[in-house]
Amino acid sequence: MSLTLPAMDLSARAQAARRRNYARNYWPFVIPAGAVVAAIIVLPWVFTLFMSVHEWRVGSDLEFVGLANFRHMLTDERFLWSVLRTLYFTALATFFPVVLGVAAAVCFHRRFPGRGLARTIFIMPMMATPVAVALVWTMMFHPQLGVLNYLLTSVGLPPSTWSYDAATVIPTLVMVETWQWTPLVMLIVLGGLASLPQDPYEAAKLDGASAWQMFHHISLPLVWPHIVVALVIRTIDALKAFDTIFVISNGGPGTASETMNIYLYLQAFSYYNMGYASAITVVFFVLILMVSLVLFSVRQESA
């Protein structure tokens, strides 16, 4: 015992010394990273919160108004409609890419000649910038000169007004989002399918299970966590969608495709109402945070 206790005490002192040395070497790396995070994320949000409780138009004095900007949202019909349009657009722009992405992943998981080339062609829309994609689709949507109406009339179908009609503008924008971001969902789900064990499929084949039964009872439950990841990514991305909507419709015709992003942009840079735009930004952030928390809780339950 007389020999063991000093040895244990020496070991404890050595561990404490190593921890102090680690702390001294740790902070020089943490402080620069913390400063960058504060400069890029924390300070802009503090300034946005500060502006949200003030009334300030470009060229006028800054005036503290408290929660007046937030109270005004409750009676601002244009803002309330923008929230509904955002949720409607998000639901469609999430549902179709996820469903089609899962279907594409199942197809590309099978072996067939030219599968590598087909995968490469399929993911090409995802590589283009959203603004470039929106400009191309804008030309295709033109009622008189667009190629889409030419294709419709060539097969005997009536032409469509696409993004130039209030009734079809949001489905049209969803079509563009689906075309561009379905490959992302496909890649996520395809990675999940590639990691699945083969033993359950071999046992199912021996039992005479069909392809649909194997997908429904084996593939889908096992790959469900990957589908939830794709669902989270697409939902958050669709909520924040701006460039595609702004380039193709600019919130129009009228306000038919005016989402929260478009509305706060107009308040800030068209009407120069920076205080109200900052308040909308805060509410928009809270909405994204709430949706993200719900989706991440679903992700945890499915893991």
Residue pairs with C-beta under 8 A, 6 or more apart in sequence:
48 278
48 281
48 282
49 278
49 282
51 274
51 275
51 278
52 69
52 70
52 275
52 278
52 279
52 281
52 282
53 64
53 65
53 66
53 67
53 69
53 275
53 279
54 62
54 63
54 64
54 65
54 275
55 62
55 63
55 64
55 65
55 68
55 69
55 275
55 276
56 62
56 63
56 274
56 275
57 271
57 272
57 273
57 274
57 275
58 272
58 274
59 272
65 275
69 275
69 276
69 278
69 279
70 279
70 282
70 283
72 276
72 279
73 79
73 80
73 279
73 280
73 283
78 255
78 258
78 263
79 260
79 263
79 280
81 255
81 258
82 255
82 258
82 259
82 260
82 262
82 263
83 260
83 287
85 170
85 256
85 257
85 258
85 259
86 239
86 259
86 260
86 261
86 287
88 170
89 170
89 173
89 174
89 238
89 241
89 245
89 257
89 259
90 235
90 238
90 239
90 241
92 170
92 171
92 174
93 173
93 174
93 177
93 178
93 181
93 234
93 238
93 241
94 231
94 234
94 235
94 238
96 174
96 178
96 182
97 177
97 178
97 181
97 182
97 184
97 185
97 234
98 185
98 227
98 230
98 231
98 234
100 178
100 182
100 185
101 182
101 183
101 184
101 185
101 186
101 188
101 189
101 230
102 185
102 186
102 189
102 227
104 122
104 182
104 183
104 185
104 186
105 185
105 186
105 187
105 189
105 190
105 192
105 193
106 193
106 215
106 219
108 115
108 118
108 119
108 122
108 186
108 190
109 190
109 193
109 194
122 183
122 186
123 183
123 186
123 187
124 183
125 133
125 179
125 180
125 182
125 183
126 180
126 181
126 183
126 184
128 180
130 180
130 243
130 244
130 247
131 243
131 247
133 176
133 179
133 180
133 244
134 176
134 243
134 244
134 246
134 247
134 248
135 247
137 176
137 248
138 163
138 247
138 248
139 145
139 146
139 147
140 146
140 147
140 148
141 148
141 162
141 163
141 164
141 172
141 248
142 149
143 149
143 159
143 160
143 161
143 162
143 164
146 162
148 160
148 162
149 159
149 160
149 162
152 158
152 159
152 160
153 159
160 168
161 168
162 168
162 169
162 172
163 169
163 172
163 173
163 248
163 249
163 257
164 253
165 253
166 253
166 254
166 256
167 256
169 249
169 252
169 253
169 256
169 257
170 256
170 257
172 248
173 244
173 245
173 248
173 249
173 257
176 244
176 248
177 238
177 241
177 244
180 244
181 234
181 237
184 230
184 233
184 234
185 230
185 234
188 226
188 227
188 229
188 230
188 233
189 223
189 226
189 227
189 230
191 226
192 222
192 223
192 225
192 226
192 227
193 219
193 223
196 218
196 219
196 222
196 223
200 218
200 222
201 214
201 218
204 213
204 214
204 217
204 218
205 214
209 217
224 302
225 299
225 302
225 303
228 295
228 298
228 299
228 302
229 299
231 295
231 298
232 292
232 295
232 296
232 299
235 291
235 295
236 288
236 291
236 292
236 295
239 287
239 288
239 291
240 261
240 288
241 259
241 261
242 259
242 261
242 262
242 265
245 251
245 257
245 259
245 261
245 262
246 262
246 265
249 256
249 257
250 262
251 257
251 258
251 259
251 262
251 263
251 266
252 258
258 266
260 280
260 283
260 284
260 287
261 284
263 280
264 277
264 280
264 281
264 284
265 277
267 273
267 276
267 277
267 280
268 274
268 277
